[in-house]
């Protein structure tokens, strides 16, 4: 499906982003015209090339907005706005280099114009008393914001019209997922900090009461985006999960605790674009050995209640064995031994002979975990 952007071929002139790009081009030309006069010196040639580069970038920002408007599809319009963003980023980077004093022959602006301070300056309303190089950088920042918003509106339109490409859809989903994960991580850290501060003062009963209240409120607020469906591909988790089944991953709990035996949706540590469904076998700090008799897990005893069947040795180590044929023990498919680090998890497929898992891509960490499988449906 294609969408005509407008019946008016000059409609782009009414866009705020075009008007701002036009101002940017004019201000850039005025700024570079004040560069030192050209001579045959090396410094002069460098500055002449810089001026030409900056003017070209400013023109490219505006021209790609125009070209995008004239295209016949939303997707092409979106692509040309991407070209504008790239040219705008190059121009802003040149402004940064000038402010840092990289180019000899261009005097640094008088006053305290360190990059950290400049980055904090508001671009709207623009303070015209600022030095020209600072003003130009701020105009770049403003235009970057406007171009980004326009691009996102086009993505929303393509998504609603079902014309969004698979790659863009994946990027959009990954972006939402990353934002949600960052929010959950921030809230988890806040929750843990508050519980540490209140736990010792409240006592055991008060601590549990506050914890449950906090977790329940947190769960309700995050409910709309902590569950996500995934389709099982391949037979690495048979017989528990078959190809074509839809599993629901709950993304909140694994940020707090991961249990042995639970099934996780993870990102492959070597290729974050690949999503895997695997079972947790080994936990942080454990030594895991696999052989013909099953899986043996050895860990340091810390006085807490251990797992069922766990044996405590005289050397301060605890071990527990899972025979071949059990969920953890699985089928015999060769020997394997790994000592997990303080943040590592060993994940394996139930169908060991047909699974690519921690035996090939190594241990995973919490940052690789998307969620815990809570339910599945046949496709």
Secondary structure, 3 states (H helix, E strand, C coil): CCCCCCCCCCHHHHCHHHHHHHHHHHHHHHHHCCCCCCCCCHHHHHHHHHHHHHHHHHHHHHHHHHHHHHCCCHHHHHHHHHHHHHHHHHHHHHHHHHHCCCCCCCCCCCCCCCHHHHHCCCCCCCCCCCCHHHHHHHHHHHHHHHHHHHHHHHHHHHHHCCCCCHHHHHHHHHHHHHHHHHHHHHHHHHHHHHHHHHHHHHHHHHHHHHHHHHHHHHHHHHHHHHEEEEECCCCCCCCCCCCCCEEEEECCHHHCCCCCCCEEEEEECCEEEEEEEEEEEECCCCEEEEECCEEEEEEECCCCCCCCCCEECCCCEEEEEEECCCCCCCCCCCCEEEECCCCCEEEECCCHHHCCCHHHHCCECHHHEEEEEEEEECC
